[in-house]
Amino acid sequence: MSRNLDSPVQTQMAVAAFKSPIGSGEYHGTNRLEGKASCRRRVFVQTETGCVLGMELDRSDNAHTVKRRLQIALNFPIEESSLTFGDMILKNDLSVIRNDFPLLLTRNLMHRSSSTPCLSPTGRDIQQKDHSGPIELLGHSNRFAKAKQLVKEIAKAIKNGVDPIPVHGGLGGAYYFRNVRGESVAIVKPTDEEPFAPNNPKGFVGKALGQPGLKCSVRVGETGYREVAAYLLDYDHFANVPPTALVKITHSIFNVNDGVKANKTQSKKLVSKIASMQQYIPHDFDASDHGTSSFPVSAVHRIGILDIRIFNTDRHAGNLLVRKLDDVGRFGQVELIPIDHGLCLPESLEDPYFEWIHWPQSSIPFSEDELEYIKNLDPVRDSAMLRSELPMIREACLRVLLLCTIFLKEAAAYGLCLAEIGEMMSREFRSGEEEPSELEAICIEARKLIIAEEVLLSPKAESDFDEFQFDIDYEDLMPIQFGFGSVNGRIPLSKLDECSDEEEEESEGEEKAGWGGGGSGGGVSNLANENRVSKLSMSLKSTSLGKKISNQKFDGAKRDLTGSSSSSGHRSASEQLSTSVGFVKLAGMNEEEWAMFLEKFEELLFPAIAKRKSITLGQWQRQRLGTSCQF
């Protein structure tokens, strides 16, 4: 290897290529299993501290040989590591791996601080440089035509010495990449510079990739996947999401913390990163700087429809860009551009945040075109598409997509407006207690019905009935009522938490890694560090994200509403952060249980929506509709 790999910066972000030069044997399949037909496949392996190594695989390779090469390159103890691809822990068979997609190498038992530097590659069989270009798309879908054009512009600019510009706002690392004319054409967000990630340039560090992040249901290093997913789901550019793709990109501008002072005083070296790349859209304001009553009703509806489908937990005014379509001052015709979808598609239901829920436009009924668009949505097709285009996306995220799309279709068909649908998905505080949303209440009831049926069909039903009452004391908790008919209509989350505490003794001694059965095997984190990060996460929620803050505390072993449990010694990642805890977790169900859950969910959905509609009609006229809405 070149001597400059001994520098502090380069040793933390080593880039190496194995065997033949990268770039041969491109794979253009659309199925996860089609990789068998390719002689060679290129993959990018990323460690939990952000190191990225490119290598080529052939048919003889397995997970052990891949980890062996990484051990040679990074002195990484392979006995204490797992090679993961989304939900899958890879063993011998690598046939599911698609060309140009990233894998994650994580520690299982021995935990190194996320600030510990990676060691420099020293093996003789490692080539001295990466033979790929300075920026390359991960994947070869025809859906990324605009992204391919951006890649060409950026590569040409880098070759001509046009450097990107760091973005100073926000909590994570982001960079404006420019064309040869110096114009910003894309914003690039490295996965290892997200909030809490090892190389975050703004001081929000403390997590390894794959651990729970700013939202406990969204892992560090995986917000970029969600950015791409939101773009792919925006069929026909309905909501105006800018073109977005995953890239492997190499530049000296990127941040690498030195592991001691977390500063960047070293001389800069080329480093490679996995990142999301989104087309930069010139704009005049964001929604926080502009009067919302002048926003087109159709634009608000379309963005809201997307937010409902992807269960966006962070739709605030700052990530809605406003571009004037004429020169008539601030209040002429404008266009809305939604960005920053990294906190959508969580792995469990929690409290979403919809800025538009109180805008007058959201109380206006959907148009015929919008209803037709919603009617034609196919969540099964959407899930299959994302499995093909983003094979590393987790199954729990796709279940959230399926659930929310079904909910949207039924609610819109029944005549609910956007605001009513958003309200049914949002939690509320009553008497100092945070209550499950109406959507969560439906899910809780569906799971309760399934468990009741299982108990009745069990040979030991009579003797064990009390044990299988879904951990809810029916003397204290009446059956869930949908809507807002009374203060006690829904179960406070603290009550659910108290019921979960009763399972603590039963679940002691059980061992479980990963997220509610998600199967990634992330291991156990230091509890003191988790508590420190959770406090920072709570603080960030209240200041930057505009989220409602729960006053409940959740600790100890829990049994979630899917029946999965974890011990206090090996806690699931969703239990390691106390903020916005989800009580409806979808990953723990097997396929049969999931099918039964969906059946019960759809049975309960219609009466819940009807209840909401009747309550809305009976309530006092809400003053939502202003006189200055643009239709």
N, C-alpha and C positions, 0 to 999 in steps of 0.2 A: 504494500500500500504506500501511497504517497506520504511523505513525512508530515504534511500539514494536518493529517488526521490526528496528530497528537495535541492539537490545540484544544482548549477547553470547550469551545463552541462545537467544533466538528465531532468531538468524541460523544456529544450528547445527541447528535442527529446524524448518524452514519447512514450513508446510502451506498448500497452495494448491489451488484448484479452477479448472478451465478451462471456458470456454464456458458452457453452460447450467447451472442449479443441479443439484447432484448429487442423485440420488434418482429421476430419471425413467427409464423404460425398464428396469425390473427384469428380470433374466434368470433363468429357472428351469429351464434345460435340465440334462441329466445327461450330455451327451456333449461332449467337448472341441471338436468341430467345429460344435456347434449355434449358436455365437456369430454365424454368418453371418446368421441370421435376425433378429437384434436390431438395431434402428436405432442405438441408443446403448448403449454399455457403459461402466460405471465401472471404473477400475482404480486401484490405488495403487502408485506407483512409488517404490521405496526405493533410495537410493544406498548404496554400500558403507560409508559413514560413518554411516548410520542415518537420514538425512533422508527424510521421507515426504511425497509430494505426491499428492493425489487429482486425477484428471482424467477427463473423459468422452471416449470415442472414438466416432467415427462411421465409416461405411463408407469414407470417403476417407482415413482416417488410416493411416499405416504407421509402421515403426520410426523412420524419419528425422524425421517430423513430431513424434512423441512426444519424441525426443531434442532436437529444436529447441526445443520448449516448455520442456524442462528446462534447456536452455542459457540461455534468457531468464530463467528463474526463479532459477537457481543459478550462472550463469556457468560452467557445466560444459563443458569442451571436448569436443564430441561426436565429433571426429575420433579421439579416443583412448579411446573408450568402446564398450561392448557392452551391448545391452539383452537380458536373458536371462529365460527362463521355464522354470525347472527345468533340464533338459538342453539345451533349445533356445536357440540364439542367434537372436534375431528379426531378420529382414531387412525385406522389404516386406510380407509377408502377416501380418496380425494376427488371422486368423480363428480360430486355436487359443486365443486369449485368452478366458477365461471372465469373466463379470461379477463384480466385487468381489474379484478375486484379485490378489495382489501380484506385481509385476515387480521385477527387480533390475538396477540400472545399475552397471556396474563399469568400472574403468579397464583398458585392455589393455597399454599400453606405458609411459606416464608414470605413475609411482607417487607418489601423495601420501601423506604420513603419515596414518594412520587417526585421528590426533588433530587434523588440520587442520580448522578450522570450515568449515561450508558457508556460502556467501554468501547474503544475504537476497534474496528475490524482488523484482525491480524492474520487470518488464514491465507495460505499461499494460493488457494484455489479461488479467491475472490478477485474479481477484476478491479482495475484501478478506477474505473468510473462507470457511471450509469450510461448505457447506450441509448436510453430513451431521450426524448426531447425535453426542453425546459418546462413544458406544460403539455399534459396529455389527458384526454377524457378517460374516465374509468367506465368501460362499457362501450358498446357500438350500436346503440339503438338509433333507429331513424327518427326518433322523437327529439333528438338533440341536434337538429340541423343548425339552429341559430348558435348553439353552444360551440359547435365545430368551427363556425365562422369566427366567433370570439377567440377561440384558441389560436387560430391562425394570426389574428391581429395582435394578440398579446405576445406570441412567440416572435413575431417580426419586430415588435417594439423592444422586447428584451434584447434581441440580437443587435439592435441599433442603440442600445444604451439608455433607453427610456425606463427609468425606475418607477416602481409603484409608490403610492403615498399612503402612509398609515392613517387609519381612521381613529381619531382621538375620542369620539363618543362611544357609548355603550360599555358593556362589562367584559366583552371578549375581544380577542385580537381580530382585526379586519383590515383589509388593504384595498385601495383603489388601484387597479391595474389599468394602464393606459395604452392607447395606440401610438403609432409613430408621430402623430400630430400633437401628442401630449394630452389628448382628450380621454377622460375616464370612460372606460367601456364595460368594466366588470368590477364587482366587489367580491373579494376572495376571503373566506373565513376558514382558517386551518382548524382541524378538529382538535388538535392538542393545545389550542389557545382559547378554547371556550372557557366560560366561567368555571373555576375550580380545577381546570385541566392543568397538567404539569407545567406547560410553557405559557400560561396566561401572562400577557405583558402588563397587566394592570393590578397585579397583586392578589387577585382572587385565585389562589392555588390551594392545594391540599388534597387533591383526589387523583387517583389513577384512572386511566381510560376504562370505561365499562362499569364504573361505580355510579351510584345515584348522584345526580347533579343538582342544579338550581331547583329543579322540580324532582321530587323523589321518584316519579314515574318516568323520567327521561334521563337516560344515562349520559355521563360525561363522554364526549366524543361521538355522539350519535345524533346531534341536532342537524348536522349537515345532511344526513339521510332524509330527515323529515322535510328539510327545505326542498329537496329534489322531489319527494313524494307529493308535496302540495302542488308543485308545478305540473307533475304528471297527471294528477287528478283534476286539474283545471281544464277539462275538455273544451276544445274550441275557443280557448282563451276567454272563457265565460266570465271569470272574476278578474281577469287582467293581471295574473301573476307573471312576473318577468321570467324569461327562460332561465333555467337553473340546472346545473349538472355537477357531478362529482369529478374532481380532477386530482391528478398527482402533479405537483408543481414545485419547481426548484428555483430558489432565489436567496440572496443574502439578506433581504429585507426582513425575513421572518425572525420571530423572537425565539430564543432558546435560553431558558434560565440556567444560571451557572450552578445551581444546587446549593449555594452557600448564602449569597446575598440576594439572589433572584434579580440581579441587575444585568445590564447588557454592556458592560464596560470593555468586553473583549473585542478584538478586531473581528469584523464580520466575515463569515465563510459561507459558501453555498450550502444550503440545507434543503432537503426535500420534505414535503408535507402532503398529507391527504387533506383535501379541503372542498368545501362547496364553493361554486362559482356562479354568481347571478349577474345577469346583464344589468348594468347601471342605467337607470332611467332618469334623465334630466327632469327636474321638477322645480316648483316655485315655493311650496310650503310642505309641511305635514299637517295632519288634521288638527293638531293642537294649536296651530297658528292661524287657523281659518275658521270662519263661521260655519258650523256644521249644517245649518238649515239650508244652505245653498247647494248642498251636495245632491246630485241626481238620485232620485228614489231607486232607479234601476241599478245604479252602481252600488248603493248601500245593500240592496237586496242580494245582489250577486255575490258580494264579498261575504255577507252573512250566511248565505247558503253554503259556501265553501267552508266557512268557519264551523258551521254545525256539523257538516260531514266529517271534518278532520278533528273535531273536538279541540279547537284551538284554545289553549289555556292562557294566551297572552296577546289578545287582540286589543291593543291600546292605540291611542291617537298617534303616537310617535311612529308606528309602523304602517301608517296609511299615508302614502305620499299624495300630494295634490299638485296637479299640473294644469295651468290655465290653457284653455283652448282658444281664447281670443284675447284681445288687449283691453278689455273693459274693466280695468282695475282689479280689486280683490274679489268682487262678487259677480263676475261673469261666468260663462260656462267653464266647468272644470271636469277633469278626469281623475279618478281615484286609482292608485296603484298599491295593492297590498304587498308587503314584504315581511321578512323575518318570521318564517313559519317553523323555526327550530323547536318550538315547544308545543307543537301539535302532535296528534296521534300518540298520546301517552300509553303506557303499558297497563294502566288501570284508570277507572273513572275517578276524577277528583273535581275540584271546583274550577270550571272554566272562567275566562274573563272575556266578555264581549263589550267593547267600548260602545258599539252601536245600539246596545239594547235600550238605551234611554233617548235615542235620537228619534225625532218625529217620523222619519221615513220608515222606521222598522215597524210601526203600527199600521202602516198602509197595507192593504191586502196585496198578495202576490198577483202579478199580471198573468195573463193566459200563457204567454211565452215562458215565464218563469215556472209556472205550474207544469207545463209540458216538459221542460228541462228536468225538473225534479222527478216527474213520473218516469222518465226514460233512464234515470240513474239505475245502475245495476251493481250493487255492492259486491256480489260474487265475482263479476267480471273485473271490477276495480281491484279486488284482492289478488286475483290471478295475474293481473297486469303488474302490480307492484312486486309480486313474487318473482316475476320474470325480469323486470327492469332493475329492481333493487333486492336481489336475493338474500342480502344480509339483514333485511328488515325483520323484526321479530313478530312472531305469530300473534302475540297479545295486541300489538299495534293494529294488525289487520282485523282483529276481532272488535276493537273499538270502532274502527271504520265501518264495519258491517253493522254493528249495533246502532250507531248514530245515523247511518244512511236509512236504515229501516224506520227509525224513529222520525226522521225528517219527512220521508215519503208519506207515512201515515198521517202525521200531523198536518202537513200541507194539504193533503187530499181531504181532510176533515174540515178545513177552512181556517186553521190557526194562522195568524200572521207571524212574521219573523220575531217580533218582540216576545210574543207568547211562547214560541218554541224555545227561544233563548232563556226565558224565565224558568221554564220547566227543567232546563238542564243546569240551572244555577242554584247553589246552596243559599240559605238565608239564615240570619241570626234571629232567634226569638228568645227573649228573656235570658240573654247571655249565653244561649246554647246555639251551636251550629248544627243545623238539621240537614239530613241528606236531601239532595234535590229530588224533584218528582221523578226524574229519570232513574236516579239511584234507587228510589223507593220501589219502582217497578221491578228493577233488577233484584233487589232484596226479596221482594215477594215471590218472584219467579224461582229464585233459588230455594226459598223456604218451601214452596209447593213441591219441588223436585225431591227434597230431602224427606218431606212428609210421605210422599209416595213410596220412596225407597224403604222407609220404616214400616209402612203398612204391608209391603210385599215381603218383608224380612221374616224368616221363621221365628225370630226372637222379638217380634214386634211388641208383644205385650210387656215383656220384662224389660226391654231396652227402650221403650218409647220416650221416657223422660230424658235419656241420654242423647237422643237424636232430635231434640226440639230446636235444632239450628242455633243452639246456644243463646236463645232468647227466652227470657222469663215472661211467659204469657200473662202472668198476674200483673206485671208491671207495664208491659208493652202491649197495647191493643193492636189488632190488625191494622196494617198501614192503610190510611185513607189518602186518596190522591186529591190534590188541590189544596186550597187554603181555607177550608171550611171552619177550622178551629185552630187554636194555638197548639193543641196536642195532636194535630192531624198527622204529623210525621215524627218519626223517632229521632230524638237528638243524637248526634254522633257520640256524645259522651255516654249515653245509655248503651249504645252498641259497644263502646269501648269497655264499659263495666262488664257487659256480658262476655266479651272476649277475654277479660281477665280471669274469668272462672275456668278457662281452659288452660291457664298457665301451668298448673300443677300437672295436668294430664299430658301436656306437651313437653315437659322436661325430659331431657335425655334423647329426644329426637334430633336428628341431624339433617340439615337441609342447606344446600348451597344454591345460589342463583336467585331468581325473582319469581316466587310463587309458582315454581314448577317450570319456569321458562327454560331452564337447562343450560345456562351459559357457564355456570361454575365459576363465579367471580371470586369466591372465597370470603373470608371474614376480615373486616376492617377493624382498626383500633377504635374502641368506643369513645375514648376521650377526644380523638380527632374528629369523629363523626359529630359529637355534641358541639364542638367548636364550629364546625362547618354549618351545622343546622342553625346555630344562632346567626351566623352571617347570612345564611339563606333567608331566614325570617326577616332580617333587617333589609335585605335587598328587595324582598317582596313589598314591604311597606313603602319603600322610597322610589324604586325604579319601575316596578311592574304594575303599580296601581291595583294590586290584588287585595281581596279581603283577607284578614288575618284571623286564623283560628286561635281561640284562647284555650283550647284543650291541649292536654299533654298525653302522649301515647308512649308507653314504655313497657318493657317486659315482653314475653312471648305472646303472640296473637294467633287467633284462628280467624282467617278472613272469611268473607261470605261465600267463597267458593269451596270451603271446607279444607283448604290447605293450611298447614300449620308449620311453625318453626320453633325451635328451642331458643332459650335465652342465650345459649352458648354459640349457636350458629344461626344468626338472624338473617332473614331475607333482606335484600337491599331496600325494599320498599318500607321496611320497618326501621332502617337505620337513621332516617331523617324524620323529624317530628312534624314538619310543616305539611299542610294540605294532605293529610293521610287519606288514602283511598280505601273505602270499605267495600267496594265492588271490584274485585280483582278477577280478571278473566283468564289468566294464564294457567291457573291450577287445574282447569277442567280438561279431561281428555275429550276426544272427538265425539264420543257417544254422549257424554255429559253436556258438551257444548250444544249439540243438536237438540237435546231435551230442553236446555235452558232457552234457546232461541224460540222453541215452540211455545213454552210458557210465557216468554216475554211478549210474543206477538198476541197471545190470548189476552194478556193483561193490558196491552197498549191501548186498545180501542176504548175500553171503559175509562181509563185514566185521561185520555185526550178528551173524551166526551165530558168528563167531570170538569176539566179545566175550562172547556168552552162554556159550559153552563154557568160556572162561577164568574167568568169574565162578563158574560151577558148580564148577570145579575148585579154586578158591582156598579158603583158610581162611575160616571163617565170620566175616564182618565184624561187629563189634559196633556195629551201627547201631540196632537196635530196642531202645528203652528200655522200661521197664515202665509209663511214665506217659503214653504217647501217647493222645490222645483220638480214638476212631474214630467 
